[in-house]
Structure formats: C-alpha cells, structure tokens
C-alpha cells in the first residue's frame, strides 16, 4: 500500500475501536468535571509513579513523548480552569492560555520535524526514520499553521452543563490544514505509529468538533491527545509489536506527498487569512476575531444560543 504496509481486517477493526474509545472518553471527560479530574489528574499521577517508568521505553520513552503527554495534560487542566473557575474566562490574560499552549504544542512538533530531517536513515529511538526534504516542508507548514492561530479574544464558556470552551474563530479551514500538517508530522517522525496516532487520533477530535460540540475543537484535541499519549506510554505494544500494529511503508514518495499536501493547505490558509486581514483591517496579533461574518462562525454562536450582528465590513459565507 502507498502509506502503510498491509492492513489486515483485525487491525482495521482495532482502528475503529481506538477511534470510538477516544470519542467516547472525550465525551465523558468533557461532560462531567469529576471524570475530567479523574482522567487528567488522578490517573496521570498514578501512571507517572507506578507505570510509565517501567513501560515507556523505545519510541514511547523519548523526550518528545514525555513532553507531549504533560503538555497535553497541562492543556486539559488549563482549559478546565477556564471552564470551572468562576470569572477566570472573563479575564483577557487567561484567554491567552489556549493559543499559547496550542502554539507550544505545534512548535514542539516543528522542532522535532527539523531534528529528524537532519538524521541519518535508520532506527532511532525504536522508530525507523527516513529523513528528507519532506521534514523541512512540513516544518514550514507547521509554522504557517501556528502563525494563523487567531481570534482567541473571542473564546467563551458555554452555558450548558458541560461548560465547554468555545472558540468561534477556530473554523474548519484552520482545523483541516492542522489535521493534514499533524498527520504529516506523525508520518514523518513516528511513521510506524501513524495509523493510529495520526489518522485515528486526529479524526477523534475532528468528528466532535463538526458534529457533537461545534466550536470546541481545541478542547476535544487536548482531551483525545492526552488520553492517547497516556495509553500508548502504558501499553506501547499496541502500536509497536502487537498483531494490531500497522507499520508505515517508509516510501519516500508517500512522505513527500503527505508533506506537500500539508504545506499546500497551510499556504492556502495563510493566503486567505492575509487577504482577510487586508480586507477587514483587523489585527489578529491582539486576539481580534477575523471571521465573524462567516456562516460557519455564526453557526457556532447559534449552537450556543448566542445571537450577534456580524460586522458589516464585508459579506462572506463559509
């Protein structure tokens, strides 16, 4: 196959099990504060002391894996603070936390892509690496994705029971390039994990963002990423040596293709954002929302029972 080696039926079935488990656990942890505290405070404490020191080896024991799990958990806890600490979400400095933690997570991956690009072909930290220009192409795509984060000043907390963190300006045309970039990153740098950690993990937060709780993509992403990273550090065999593991094809053409798609999509996103800034004269550097006129933005607000009159700078639908 082009991206992966053969995918037997039981591995395909496990892919759907992983996808369903991540979506289901995300729903549980976002709807009940107690469940969130259990999964993102109590569980990682127990795993850090009793499990990970013995299980996190090879590809799941690298510095990047440890940094990623704790940064994902920091995001979950920071978002919970915004959601549940009275008055915190009304403070502008607190609203800067989501874009900062998101940018740091993207930057970590960009650094790793560049690092892998300078390696020699072969096994590194238990993962077979095929470095090449695709690493630098995807690093550039990640930087563009980071720079196009916008509208964080418009973040608010929903009034429903789940008190979700809603970011209306984070719309599908940013989420999809992020997904394409992140898949390319995983495929480039941890290729033998990409079947699950690339495809299933990314889809597990994109489905809720489009159909279960619109506008809460970053919250979904933090929850599913933390859950997956904790699991793979505890049970690394699933993606490495078990019958369900699906190795990458390590095909240079496939590596180049996914990184080219990633770079093209993020270039298109950056061009669209620059044109929007020029047309509206809005400044995303201070958190100003760029897309309140768009239909997709308005649908996020409508889902929360919020009605606003979009600015009359220009008319657009998306």
Protein Blocks (a to p, Z undefined) as FASTA:
>chain_A
ZZlccddfklmmmmmmmmmmmmmmmmmmmmpmklmmmmmmmmmmmmmmmmmmmmmgcjll
cfklmmmmmmmmmmmmmmmmmmmmghklmpmklmmmmmmmmmmmmmmmmmmmmmmmmmcc
ddeehiacdddfklmmmmmmmmmmmmmgghklmgccdfbfnopacdfklcfklmmmmmmm
mmmmmmmmmmmlmmmmmmmmmmmmmmmmmmmmghilmmmmmmmmmmmmmmmmmmmmlmmm
mmkbccdekiaklmmmmmmmmmmmmmmmmmmmmmmmmmnopafknopafklmpmklmmmm
mmnopacdddfkbccdZZ
